[in-house]
Amino acid sequence: MNQIRKIGGREETRRFLESLGFVVGGYVTVISVINGNLIVNVKESRVAIDRELADKIMV
């Protein structure tokens, strides 16, 4: 489990990630990585994101 330190990217990208539950101070756990895409646990939910979005989340 890793704590989110910063969300990068454009404002619309940050808002989208926040709507999925990726907020500064929250915790995220990587469940699996398939072809660069990730399935993560965030706020007791599993979310699939691509590598480009994952690179915007600093832990």
N, CA, C and O atoms as a Tripos MOL2 file, in Angstrom:
@<TRIPOS>MOLECULE
protein
  236   235    59     0     0
PROTEIN
NO_CHARGES

@<TRIPOS>ATOM
      1 N           0.8550   -1.1680    0.0000 N.3       1 MET1
      2 CA          0.0000    0.0000    0.0000 C.3       1 MET1
      3 C           0.9060    1.2380    0.0000 C.2       1 MET1
      4 O           1.7830    1.3770    0.8530 O.2       1 MET1
      5 N           0.6840    2.1230   -0.9590 N.am      2 ASN2
      6 CA          1.4710    3.3410   -1.1000 C.3       2 ASN2
      7 C           0.5790    4.5620   -0.9760 C.2       2 ASN2
      8 O          -0.5470    4.5800   -1.4740 O.2       2 ASN2
      9 N           1.0930    5.5760   -0.3090 N.am      3 GLN3
     10 CA          0.3320    6.8160   -0.1590 C.3       3 GLN3
     11 C           0.5890    7.7200   -1.3590 C.2       3 GLN3
     12 O           1.7260    7.8730   -1.8030 O.2       3 GLN3
     13 N          -0.4790    8.3140   -1.8740 N.am      4 ILE4
     14 CA         -0.3740    9.2140   -3.0250 C.3       4 ILE4
     15 C           0.1500   10.5550   -2.5430 C.2       4 ILE4
     16 O          -0.4380   11.1790   -1.6590 O.2       4 ILE4
     17 N           1.2630   10.9990   -3.1290 N.am      5 ARG5
     18 CA          1.8980   12.2630   -2.7510 C.3       5 ARG5
     19 C           1.4750   13.4230   -3.6420 C.2       5 ARG5
     20 O           1.3460   14.5580   -3.1830 O.2       5 ARG5
     21 N           1.2570   13.1200   -4.9420 N.am      6 LYS6
     22 CA          0.9370   14.1880   -5.8940 C.3       6 LYS6
     23 C           0.2390   13.5880   -7.1080 C.2       6 LYS6
     24 O           0.5100   12.4520   -7.4990 O.2       6 LYS6
     25 N          -0.6590   14.3660   -7.6950 N.am      7 ILE7
     26 CA         -1.3110   13.9930   -8.9550 C.3       7 ILE7
     27 C          -0.8640   15.0220   -9.9900 C.2       7 ILE7
     28 O          -1.1120   16.2180   -9.8320 O.2       7 ILE7
     29 N          -0.2120   14.5570  -11.0370 N.am      8 GLY8
     30 CA          0.2880   15.4580  -12.0690 C.3       8 GLY8
     31 C          -0.6450   15.5170  -13.2650 C.2       8 GLY8
     32 O          -1.7320   14.9380  -13.2530 O.2       8 GLY8
     33 N          -0.2090   16.2180  -14.2890 N.am      9 GLY9
     34 CA         -0.9780   16.3140  -15.5260 C.3       9 GLY9
     35 C          -1.8210   17.5680  -15.6010 C.2       9 GLY9
     36 O          -1.7690   18.4330  -14.7260 O.2       9 GLY9
     37 N          -2.6010   17.6470  -16.6680 N.am     10 ARG10
     38 CA         -3.4830   18.8040  -16.8600 C.3      10 ARG10
     39 C          -4.6330   18.7620  -15.8660 C.2      10 ARG10
     40 O          -4.9030   17.7270  -15.2560 O.2      10 ARG10
     41 N          -5.2970   19.8770  -15.7100 N.am     11 GLU11
     42 CA         -6.3930   20.0000  -14.7460 C.3      11 GLU11
     43 C          -7.4800   18.9620  -14.9950 C.2      11 GLU11
     44 O          -7.9780   18.3510  -14.0490 O.2      11 GLU11
     45 N          -7.8530   18.7540  -16.2510 N.am     12 GLU12
     46 CA         -8.9140   17.7810  -16.5460 C.3      12 GLU12
     47 C          -8.4730   16.3660  -16.2020 C.2      12 GLU12
     48 O          -9.2940   15.5580  -15.7660 O.2      12 GLU12
     49 N          -7.2060   16.0510  -16.3870 N.am     13 THR13
     50 CA         -6.6780   14.7370  -16.0310 C.3      13 THR13
     51 C          -6.7070   14.5470  -14.5200 C.2      13 THR13
     52 O          -7.1060   13.4900  -14.0330 O.2      13 THR13
     53 N          -6.2850   15.5680  -13.7780 N.am     14 ARG14
     54 CA         -6.3020   15.4880  -12.3130 C.3      14 ARG14
     55 C          -7.7230   15.3130  -11.7920 C.2      14 ARG14
     56 O          -7.9590   14.5180  -10.8810 O.2      14 ARG14
     57 N          -8.6740   16.0550  -12.3680 N.am     15 ARG15
     58 CA        -10.0740   15.9310  -11.9420 C.3      15 ARG15
     59 C         -10.6110   14.5250  -12.2270 C.2      15 ARG15
     60 O         -11.3320   13.9550  -11.4090 O.2      15 ARG15
     61 N         -10.2580   13.9760  -13.3830 N.am     16 PHE16
     62 CA        -10.7140   12.6290  -13.7350 C.3      16 PHE16
     63 C         -10.1680   11.6040  -12.7410 C.2      16 PHE16
     64 O         -10.9120   10.7520  -12.2550 O.2      16 PHE16
     65 N          -8.8700   11.6860  -12.4370 N.am     17 LEU17
     66 CA         -8.2770   10.7450  -11.4910 C.3      17 LEU17
     67 C          -8.8780   10.9080  -10.1040 C.2      17 LEU17
     68 O          -9.0940    9.9200   -9.4020 O.2      17 LEU17
     69 N          -9.1500   12.1410   -9.7030 N.am     18 GLU18
     70 CA         -9.7840   12.3700   -8.4040 C.3      18 GLU18
     71 C         -11.1900   11.7770   -8.3680 C.2      18 GLU18
     72 O         -11.6250   11.2800   -7.3290 O.2      18 GLU18
     73 N         -11.9040   11.8250   -9.4940 N.am     19 SER19
     74 CA        -13.2490   11.2390   -9.5280 C.3      19 SER19
     75 C         -13.2060    9.7110   -9.3900 C.2      19 SER19
     76 O         -14.1830    9.0930   -8.9680 O.2      19 SER19
     77 N         -12.0710    9.1130   -9.7500 N.am     20 LEU20
     78 CA        -11.8990    7.6630   -9.5880 C.3      20 LEU20
     79 C         -11.4460    7.2940   -8.1800 C.2      20 LEU20
     80 O         -11.4420    6.1190   -7.8120 O.2      20 LEU20
     81 N         -11.0600    8.3090   -7.3850 N.am     21 GLY21
     82 CA        -10.6420    8.0430   -6.0140 C.3      21 GLY21
     83 C          -9.1740    8.2960   -5.7450 C.2      21 GLY21
     84 O          -8.7180    8.1190   -4.6160 O.2      21 GLY21
     85 N          -8.4160    8.7110   -6.7660 N.am     22 PHE22
     86 CA         -6.9980    8.9900   -6.5830 C.3      22 PHE22
     87 C          -6.8310   10.4120   -6.0550 C.2      22 PHE22
     88 O          -6.8120   11.3710   -6.8260 O.2      22 PHE22
     89 N          -6.7110   10.5360   -4.7300 N.am     23 VAL23
     90 CA         -6.5640   11.8460   -4.0970 C.3      23 VAL23
     91 C          -5.2780   11.8690   -3.2820 C.2      23 VAL23
     92 O          -4.8450   10.8440   -2.7550 O.2      23 VAL23
     93 N          -4.6730   13.0540   -3.1850 N.am     24 VAL24
     94 CA         -3.4510   13.2150   -2.4040 C.3      24 VAL24
     95 C          -3.7330   12.8130   -0.9630 C.2      24 VAL24
     96 O          -4.7160   13.2520   -0.3650 O.2      24 VAL24
     97 N          -2.8630   11.9740   -0.4130 N.am     25 GLY25
     98 CA         -3.0440   11.4740    0.9440 C.3      25 GLY25
     99 C          -3.7500   10.1320    0.9940 C.2      25 GLY25
    100 O          -3.7320    9.4560    2.0230 O.2      25 GLY25
    101 N          -4.3810    9.7350   -0.1260 N.am     26 GLY26
    102 CA         -5.0410    8.4350   -0.1890 C.3      26 GLY26
    103 C          -4.0350    7.3250   -0.4310 C.2      26 GLY26
    104 O          -2.8570    7.5840   -0.6800 O.2      26 GLY26
    105 N          -4.4990    6.1050   -0.3560 N.am     27 TYR27
    106 CA         -3.6230    4.9520   -0.5380 C.3      27 TYR27
    107 C          -4.0240    4.1670   -1.7760 C.2      27 TYR27
    108 O          -5.2040    4.0500   -2.1060 O.2      27 TYR27
    109 N          -3.0100    3.6290   -2.4550 N.am     28 VAL28
    110 CA         -3.2240    2.8440   -3.6690 C.3      28 VAL28
    111 C          -2.3260    1.6080   -3.6150 C.2      28 VAL28
    112 O          -1.1850    1.6740   -3.1580 O.2      28 VAL28
    113 N          -2.8620    0.4800   -4.0910 N.am     29 THR29
    114 CA         -2.1100   -0.7670   -4.1590 C.3      29 THR29
    115 C          -2.2360   -1.3370   -5.5610 C.2      29 THR29
    116 O          -3.3440   -1.4440   -6.0870 O.2      29 THR29
    117 N          -1.1180   -1.7030   -6.1720 N.am     30 VAL30
    118 CA         -1.1420   -2.3170   -7.5000 C.3      30 VAL30
    119 C          -1.4920   -3.7910   -7.3350 C.2      30 VAL30
    120 O          -0.8240   -4.5230   -6.6040 O.2      30 VAL30
    121 N          -2.5500   -4.2140   -8.0250 N.am     31 ILE31
    122 CA         -2.9950   -5.6100   -7.9790 C.3      31 ILE31
    123 C          -2.3040   -6.4170   -9.0760 C.2      31 ILE31
    124 O          -1.7750   -7.4990   -8.8210 O.2      31 ILE31
    125 N          -2.3140   -5.8780  -10.3070 N.am     32 SER32
    126 CA         -1.6320   -6.5680  -11.4050 C.3      32 SER32
    127 C          -1.2800   -5.5880  -12.5170 C.2      32 SER32
    128 O          -1.8570   -4.5080  -12.6370 O.2      32 SER32
    129 N          -0.3010   -6.0120  -13.3300 N.am     33 VAL33
    130 CA          0.1320   -5.2340  -14.4910 C.3      33 VAL33
    131 C           0.0760   -6.1620  -15.6930 C.2      33 VAL33
    132 O           0.7020   -7.2220  -15.7030 O.2      33 VAL33
    133 N          -0.6860   -5.7510  -16.7140 N.am     34 ILE34
    134 CA         -0.8260   -6.5520  -17.9330 C.3      34 ILE34
    135 C          -0.5850   -5.6420  -19.1260 C.2      34 ILE34
    136 O          -1.3520   -4.7080  -19.3600 O.2      34 ILE34
    137 N           0.4680   -5.9070  -19.8760 N.am     35 ASN35
    138 CA          0.8200   -5.1080  -21.0580 C.3      35 ASN35
    139 C           0.9190   -3.6190  -20.7420 C.2      35 ASN35
    140 O           0.5390   -2.7870  -21.5660 O.2      35 ASN35
    141 N           1.4200   -3.2780  -19.5720 N.am     36 GLY36
    142 CA          1.5820   -1.8800  -19.1940 C.3      36 GLY36
    143 C           0.3620   -1.2640  -18.5390 C.2      36 GLY36
    144 O           0.4590   -0.1910  -17.9440 O.2      36 GLY36
    145 N          -0.7830   -1.9200  -18.6370 N.am     37 ASN37
    146 CA         -1.9900   -1.4270  -17.9750 C.3      37 ASN37
    147 C          -2.0360   -1.9810  -16.5580 C.2      37 ASN37
    148 O          -1.5740   -3.0930  -16.3020 O.2      37 ASN37
    149 N          -2.5970   -1.1970  -15.6390 N.am     38 LEU38
    150 CA         -2.5940   -1.5920  -14.2390 C.3      38 LEU38
    151 C          -3.9980   -1.7690  -13.6970 C.2      38 LEU38
    152 O          -4.9250   -1.0600  -14.0870 O.2      38 LEU38
    153 N          -4.1410   -2.7160  -12.7990 N.am     39 ILE39
    154 CA         -5.3490   -2.8360  -11.9930 C.3      39 ILE39
    155 C          -4.9030   -2.4980  -10.5780 C.2      39 ILE39
    156 O          -3.9960   -3.1260  -10.0310 O.2      39 ILE39
    157 N          -5.5540   -1.4950   -9.9940 N.am     40 VAL40
    158 CA         -5.1470   -1.0160   -8.6760 C.3      40 VAL40
    159 C          -6.3330   -1.0100   -7.7220 C.2      40 VAL40
    160 O          -7.4860   -0.9170   -8.1430 O.2      40 VAL40
    161 N          -6.0340   -1.1090   -6.4470 N.am     41 ASN41
    162 CA         -7.0230   -0.9570   -5.3880 C.3      41 ASN41
    163 C          -6.9270    0.4700   -4.8870 C.2      41 ASN41
    164 O          -5.8600    0.9010   -4.4530 O.2      41 ASN41
    165 N          -8.0250    1.2100   -4.9400 N.am     42 VAL42
    166 CA         -8.0610    2.5710   -4.4250 C.3      42 VAL42
    167 C          -9.4210    2.7700   -3.7760 C.2      42 VAL42
    168 O         -10.4500    2.5010   -4.3960 O.2      42 VAL42
    169 N          -9.4330    3.2320   -2.5500 N.am     43 LYS43
    170 CA        -10.6820    3.4460   -1.7980 C.3      43 LYS43
    171 C         -11.5900    2.2180   -1.8320 C.2      43 LYS43
    172 O         -12.7860    2.3270   -2.0980 O.2      43 LYS43
    173 N         -11.0160    1.0620   -1.5620 N.am     44 GLU44
    174 CA        -11.7530   -0.2130   -1.4910 C.3      44 GLU44
    175 C         -12.4330   -0.6030   -2.8040 C.2      44 GLU44
    176 O         -13.4010   -1.3640   -2.8030 O.2      44 GLU44
    177 N         -11.9260   -0.0840   -3.9190 N.am     45 SER45
    178 CA        -12.4400   -0.4500   -5.2450 C.3      45 SER45
    179 C         -11.2710   -0.8150   -6.1410 C.2      45 SER45
    180 O         -10.1600   -0.3120   -5.9700 O.2      45 SER45
    181 N         -11.5320   -1.6870   -7.0890 N.am     46 ARG46
    182 CA        -10.5100   -2.0090   -8.0900 C.3      46 ARG46
    183 C         -10.7740   -1.1710   -9.3260 C.2      46 ARG46
    184 O         -11.9030   -1.0830   -9.8090 O.2      46 ARG46
    185 N          -9.7030   -0.5530   -9.8310 N.am     47 VAL47
    186 CA         -9.8060    0.3360  -10.9810 C.3      47 VAL47
    187 C          -8.7210   -0.0530  -11.9760 C.2      47 VAL47
    188 O          -7.5810   -0.3060  -11.5870 O.2      47 VAL47
    189 N          -9.0670   -0.1010  -13.2510 N.am     48 ALA48
    190 CA         -8.0880   -0.3650  -14.3080 C.3      48 ALA48
    191 C          -7.7080    0.9640  -14.9590 C.2      48 ALA48
    192 O          -8.5730    1.7290  -15.3880 O.2      48 ALA48
    193 N          -6.4010    1.2280  -15.0270 N.am     49 ILE49
    194 CA         -5.9170    2.4550  -15.6740 C.3      49 ILE49
    195 C          -4.7590    2.0950  -16.5930 C.2      49 ILE49
    196 O          -4.0700    1.0970  -16.3800 O.2      49 ILE49
    197 N          -4.5540    2.9140  -17.6120 N.am     50 ASP50
    198 CA         -3.4390    2.6610  -18.5160 C.3      50 ASP50
    199 C          -2.1630    3.2840  -17.9650 C.2      50 ASP50
    200 O          -2.2020    4.0640  -17.0140 O.2      50 ASP50
    201 N          -1.0400    2.9360  -18.5660 N.am     51 ARG51
    202 CA          0.2570    3.3870  -18.0980 C.3      51 ARG51
    203 C           0.3660    4.9160  -18.1100 C.2      51 ARG51
    204 O           0.9630    5.5030  -17.2070 O.2      51 ARG51
    205 N          -0.2060    5.5560  -19.1230 N.am     52 GLU52
    206 CA         -0.1450    7.0170  -19.2400 C.3      52 GLU52
    207 C          -0.7720    7.6870  -18.0230 C.2      52 GLU52
    208 O          -0.1930    8.6220  -17.4700 O.2      52 GLU52
    209 N          -1.9480    7.2220  -17.5960 N.am     53 LEU53
    210 CA         -2.5920    7.7760  -16.4050 C.3      53 LEU53
    211 C          -1.8220    7.4180  -15.1460 C.2      53 LEU53
    212 O          -1.6820    8.2410  -14.2420 O.2      53 LEU53
    213 N          -1.3260    6.1980  -15.0860 N.am     54 ALA54
    214 CA         -0.5760    5.7620  -13.8970 C.3      54 ALA54
    215 C           0.6650    6.6120  -13.6820 C.2      54 ALA54
    216 O           1.0650    6.8550  -12.5430 O.2      54 ALA54
    217 N           1.2760    7.0650  -14.7690 N.am     55 ASP55
    218 CA          2.4770    7.8990  -14.6630 C.3      55 ASP55
    219 C           2.1850    9.2680  -14.0440 C.2      55 ASP55
    220 O           3.1080    9.9530  -13.6040 O.2      55 ASP55
    221 N           0.9320    9.6680  -14.0060 N.am     56 LYS56
    222 CA          0.5510   10.9670  -13.4270 C.3      56 LYS56
    223 C           0.4050   10.8950  -11.9100 C.2      56 LYS56
    224 O           0.3320   11.9290  -11.2460 O.2      56 LYS56
    225 N           0.3620    9.6750  -11.3560 N.am     57 ILE57
    226 CA          0.1500    9.4760   -9.9250 C.3      57 ILE57
    227 C           1.5010    9.2440   -9.2570 C.2      57 ILE57
    228 O           2.1610    8.2360   -9.5050 O.2      57 ILE57
    229 N           1.9030   10.1870   -8.4110 N.am     58 MET58
    230 CA          3.1880   10.0800   -7.7090 C.3      58 MET58
    231 C           2.9560    9.5230   -6.3120 C.2      58 MET58
    232 O           2.1710   10.0680   -5.5370 O.2      58 MET58
    233 N           3.6490    8.4290   -6.0000 N.am     59 VAL59
    234 CA          3.5160    7.8370   -4.6660 C.3      59 VAL59
    235 C           4.8300    7.9720   -3.9050 C.2      59 VAL59
    236 O           4.9270    7.5350   -2.7590 O.2      59 VAL59
@<TRIPOS>BOND
     1     1     2 1
     2     2     3 1
     3     3     4 2
     4     3     5 am
     5     5     6 1
     6     6     7 1
     7     7     8 2
     8     7     9 am
     9     9    10 1
    10    10    11 1
    11    11    12 2
    12    11    13 am
    13    13    14 1
    14    14    15 1
    15    15    16 2
    16    15    17 am
    17    17    18 1
    18    18    19 1
    19    19    20 2
    20    19    21 am
    21    21    22 1
    22    22    23 1
    23    23    24 2
    24    23    25 am
    25    25    26 1
    26    26    27 1
    27    27    28 2
    28    27    29 am
    29    29    30 1
    30    30    31 1
    31    31    32 2
    32    31    33 am
    33    33    34 1
    34    34    35 1
    35    35    36 2
    36    35    37 am
    37    37    38 1
    38    38    39 1
    39    39    40 2
    40    39    41 am
    41    41    42 1
    42    42    43 1
    43    43    44 2
    44    43    45 am
    45    45    46 1
    46    46    47 1
    47    47    48 2
    48    47    49 am
    49    49    50 1
    50    50    51 1
    51    51    52 2
    52    51    53 am
    53    53    54 1
    54    54    55 1
    55    55    56 2
    56    55    57 am
    57    57    58 1
    58    58    59 1
    59    59    60 2
    60    59    61 am
    61    61    62 1
    62    62    63 1
    63    63    64 2
    64    63    65 am
    65    65    66 1
    66    66    67 1
    67    67    68 2
    68    67    69 am
    69    69    70 1
    70    70    71 1
    71    71    72 2
    72    71    73 am
    73    73    74 1
    74    74    75 1
    75    75    76 2
    76    75    77 am
    77    77    78 1
    78    78    79 1
    79    79    80 2
    80    79    81 am
    81    81    82 1
    82    82    83 1
    83    83    84 2
    84    83    85 am
    85    85    86 1
    86    86    87 1
    87    87    88 2
    88    87    89 am
    89    89    90 1
    90    90    91 1
    91    91    92 2
    92    91    93 am
    93    93    94 1
    94    94    95 1
    95    95    96 2
    96    95    97 am
    97    97    98 1
    98    98    99 1
    99    99   100 2
   100    99   101 am
   101   101   102 1
   102   102   103 1
   103   103   104 2
   104   103   105 am
   105   105   106 1
   106   106   107 1
   107   107   108 2
   108   107   109 am
   109   109   110 1
   110   110   111 1
   111   111   112 2
   112   111   113 am
   113   113   114 1
   114   114   115 1
   115   115   116 2
   116   115   117 am
   117   117   118 1
   118   118   119 1
   119   119   120 2
   120   119   121 am
   121   121   122 1
   122   122   123 1
   123   123   124 2
   124   123   125 am
   125   125   126 1
   126   126   127 1
   127   127   128 2
   128   127   129 am
   129   129   130 1
   130   130   131 1
   131   131   132 2
   132   131   133 am
   133   133   134 1
   134   134   135 1
   135   135   136 2
   136   135   137 am
   137   137   138 1
   138   138   139 1
   139   139   140 2
   140   139   141 am
   141   141   142 1
   142   142   143 1
   143   143   144 2
   144   143   145 am
   145   145   146 1
   146   146   147 1
   147   147   148 2
   148   147   149 am
   149   149   150 1
   150   150   151 1
   151   151   152 2
   152   151   153 am
   153   153   154 1
   154   154   155 1
   155   155   156 2
   156   155   157 am
   157   157   158 1
   158   158   159 1
   159   159   160 2
   160   159   161 am
   161   161   162 1
   162   162   163 1
   163   163   164 2
   164   163   165 am
   165   165   166 1
   166   166   167 1
   167   167   168 2
   168   167   169 am
   169   169   170 1
   170   170   171 1
   171   171   172 2
   172   171   173 am
   173   173   174 1
   174   174   175 1
   175   175   176 2
   176   175   177 am
   177   177   178 1
   178   178   179 1
   179   179   180 2
   180   179   181 am
   181   181   182 1
   182   182   183 1
   183   183   184 2
   184   183   185 am
   185   185   186 1
   186   186   187 1
   187   187   188 2
   188   187   189 am
   189   189   190 1
   190   190   191 1
   191   191   192 2
   192   191   193 am
   193   193   194 1
   194   194   195 1
   195   195   196 2
   196   195   197 am
   197   197   198 1
   198   198   199 1
   199   199   200 2
   200   199   201 am
   201   201   202 1
   202   202   203 1
   203   203   204 2
   204   203   205 am
   205   205   206 1
   206   206   207 1
   207   207   208 2
   208   207   209 am
   209   209   210 1
   210   210   211 1
   211   211   212 2
   212   211   213 am
   213   213   214 1
   214   214   215 1
   215   215   216 2
   216   215   217 am
   217   217   218 1
   218   218   219 1
   219   219   220 2
   220   219   221 am
   221   221   222 1
   222   222   223 1
   223   223   224 2
   224   223   225 am
   225   225   226 1
   226   226   227 1
   227   227   228 2
   228   227   229 am
   229   229   230 1
   230   230   231 1
   231   231   232 2
   232   231   233 am
   233   233   234 1
   234   234   235 1
   235   235   236 2
@<TRIPOS>SUBSTRUCTURE
     1 MET1         2 RESIDUE 1 A MET
     2 ASN2         6 RESIDUE 1 A ASN
     3 GLN3        10 RESIDUE 1 A GLN
     4 ILE4        14 RESIDUE 1 A ILE
     5 ARG5        18 RESIDUE 1 A ARG
     6 LYS6        22 RESIDUE 1 A LYS
     7 ILE7        26 RESIDUE 1 A ILE
     8 GLY8        30 RESIDUE 1 A GLY
     9 GLY9        34 RESIDUE 1 A GLY
    10 ARG10       38 RESIDUE 1 A ARG
    11 GLU11       42 RESIDUE 1 A GLU
    12 GLU12       46 RESIDUE 1 A GLU
    13 THR13       50 RESIDUE 1 A THR
    14 ARG14       54 RESIDUE 1 A ARG
    15 ARG15       58 RESIDUE 1 A ARG
    16 PHE16       62 RESIDUE 1 A PHE
    17 LEU17       66 RESIDUE 1 A LEU
    18 GLU18       70 RESIDUE 1 A GLU
    19 SER19       74 RESIDUE 1 A SER
    20 LEU20       78 RESIDUE 1 A LEU
    21 GLY21       82 RESIDUE 1 A GLY
    22 PHE22       86 RESIDUE 1 A PHE
    23 VAL23       90 RESIDUE 1 A VAL
    24 VAL24       94 RESIDUE 1 A VAL
    25 GLY25       98 RESIDUE 1 A GLY
    26 GLY26      102 RESIDUE 1 A GLY
    27 TYR27      106 RESIDUE 1 A TYR
    28 VAL28      110 RESIDUE 1 A VAL
    29 THR29      114 RESIDUE 1 A THR
    30 VAL30      118 RESIDUE 1 A VAL
    31 ILE31      122 RESIDUE 1 A ILE
    32 SER32      126 RESIDUE 1 A SER
    33 VAL33      130 RESIDUE 1 A VAL
    34 ILE34      134 RESIDUE 1 A ILE
    35 ASN35      138 RESIDUE 1 A ASN
    36 GLY36      142 RESIDUE 1 A GLY
    37 ASN37      146 RESIDUE 1 A ASN
    38 LEU38      150 RESIDUE 1 A LEU
    39 ILE39      154 RESIDUE 1 A ILE
    40 VAL40      158 RESIDUE 1 A VAL
    41 ASN41      162 RESIDUE 1 A ASN
    42 VAL42      166 RESIDUE 1 A VAL
    43 LYS43      170 RESIDUE 1 A LYS
    44 GLU44      174 RESIDUE 1 A GLU
    45 SER45      178 RESIDUE 1 A SER
    46 ARG46      182 RESIDUE 1 A ARG
    47 VAL47      186 RESIDUE 1 A VAL
    48 ALA48      190 RESIDUE 1 A ALA
    49 ILE49      194 RESIDUE 1 A ILE
    50 ASP50      198 RESIDUE 1 A ASP
    51 ARG51      202 RESIDUE 1 A ARG
    52 GLU52      206 RESIDUE 1 A GLU
    53 LEU53      210 RESIDUE 1 A LEU
    54 ALA54      214 RESIDUE 1 A ALA
    55 ASP55      218 RESIDUE 1 A ASP
    56 LYS56      222 RESIDUE 1 A LYS
    57 ILE57      226 RESIDUE 1 A ILE
    58 MET58      230 RESIDUE 1 A MET
    59 VAL59      234 RESIDUE 1 A VAL
